[in-house]
Amino acid sequence: MLRGKHFTFDDAYRGLLMAAAAFVFLIVALIVYETAVGAGPSMRAFGWRFLTSTDWDPVNEHFGALPYIYGTLVTSAIALILAVPIGISAAVYLSELARRGVGSGVSFVMELLAAIPSIVYGVWGFFVLAPWLRNGIEPWLVNNLGAWTPLFSGTPFGIGILNAGIILSIMIVPTIISISREVLLATPRSFREASLALGATRAEAIGVVVDAARPGILGSVILALGRALGETMAVTMVIGNTNRITFSLIDPGASMASVIANEFTEATGKLYLSALIEIALVLFAVTIVVNALARLLVHWATGGRREAAAAA
Amino acid sequence: MRLDRSANHSASRAWLKTLTMPILALTAFAMFATTGLAESVNLTGAGATFPYPIYSKWFDDYQKETGTQINYQSIGSGAGIQQVKAGTVDFGASDAALSNTQLKDMPRAVIHFPTVAGAVALAYNLPSVSQPLQLTPEAVVGIYLGKIKMWNDKAIAATNPGVALPSAPIMPIHRSDGSGTTNIFVTYLSMVSREWKELVGIGTSVSWPAGIGGKGNEGVAGLVRQTPNSIGYVELAYAKQNNFTVASVRNKAGKFVAPTLESTTAAAAGASAALAKDVRTPIANSADPAAYPIAGLTFLLVYQDGKDAAKQKAIADFLSWAMTKGQGEVESLNYAKLPDAVIKVNQTNMLKLTSHGKPVLAAR
């Protein structure tokens, strides 16, 4: 294959790959454009109030997205709070301490978990987790913590924000474990050997490795967060679908994705449909903002040490 | 990057042959198949999901009898209405009749044809109560407004003498997705309660003052089954298939009536005079003494004047079939059939169907 003045295979190949990369941008741009056009009537009718109003009344065509924004953020936050410590701990164990057989066995199960369709998680949350929460966990939370914090007050139904958060955490744990494990495994052996040679304990040596892998681990959390923010079916089944904002985690709520899934098919009327499309646009914006914040966090946590991530 | 053509030439030829033979055969078959059906008309429709099981049975049986093929996509009433408006389908289907504004938004006049009647049953989960509950309209409204909070409230206890109602909070459950079932239910609530009409109103989804939402009939049913002291509304067909205990509701004539196929048909019969004037009139809260009050009709939406004469004729022919032979099939799928008076209304309206101004059906 000669590189000459003529059009070569390399040029064609490069062009093809570039087109593939450009295609991604094109799709994102098209999505933003189309949703923005679709959301137009709603944006003109409600303006910024759309983001702060808690009213969602299809009959009188008053729409506000705040309860859904709140639901999406709170369920994702619960999911992260539960999944991150478990996920990272498991990844550290699998890469640093477990025997090879155990490691690959657990990764196999992890990949299984990641491959389960979200509706199956939803069914499990609805039929299995909800009764556990209603009869055991939530009454306990209300009786023991309810007096101290408004987060656990009200009547336990099993269906609600907490259930959705737990289901999401189970859904995102595999992402965190598998990526973090890969990153940890890719950390140079010399890091461990050097720490041990300097007299560090096993725990301290692991600390050094985890510190080196931090950008990659945070990257896995960002990916997981992305899934949690956009998850639709499982959340719709267990969140309770009410457009009220309550500070109690055991109360029902709704998320942006769930309200779209619920109401899109039967949405009659231009403004109604447009408001649902605007929610999609807001979800898109929230995802971008959260991702940007997470990237800033990575940057801050690593002091701009991108090369460590590249090494991983 | 060059392939040595000559070496591969004969091999690729043989390969090509094995590939093309079945394709040719398939194409020939497809052409034969399409020419075989070319004389009959193909219709497309889209809309409501609630009547989908009976529609697909109807369309299937109708094709076997007449050769007319009808493709129906159950994409939801809202989407169905939009497809009709855009003219991408030959007919639409909706669980809610179009409002006057929606009718005005249509490019041409649209006629509603009710096809089957449905009822909305109130299923509840009270482990300690074995006999069927009797509810007044006021009790149903109060529960869904969140004003009647306890099962042993006077409004419920008064009509259920001898029933040991628990002193437990009521958990009202509603549909979270937009649906014709919700539309029937809230239409009823608005007819019996001024407060509901002003505070919440009518729609395929509304802003619920109380309770939690489940997606689809199965979502509501699952929540009711799982949550002690809950009450939820589901389609009658769904309640029947799943053997739910359902409440009797007091109708306009003051009788407590359980939801059955017969009491649903009676609801449509009680409203037939009004339906003759405007077929969109809600049949909820019917005056018929045998009627179950929370009932509604589901509609096919057809342009009064069709551009394609053959298609418009086919639609009219199908409607005639659905009103006669088709009605005999509906109860096997737990839909309530239309009373004779409403079938007559449809048959009158069918004569109004035209193509380029000419009626497609001969007057009888």
Interface residues (C-beta under 8 A of the other chain):
Chain A: M1 F9 D55 W56 D57 P58 V59 N60 F126 F127 A130 P131 R134 T155 F157 G158 I159 G160 T236 M237 G240 N241 T242 N243 P252 A254 S258 A261 N262 E263 T265 E266 A267 T268 L273
Chain B: M1 T49 I75 G76 S77 G78 A79 I81 A96 Q102 P169 M171 S176 D177 G178 S179 G180 V200 G201 I202 G203 T204 S205 V206 S207 W208 G211 I212 G213 G214 K215 G219 G222 L223 Q226 T227
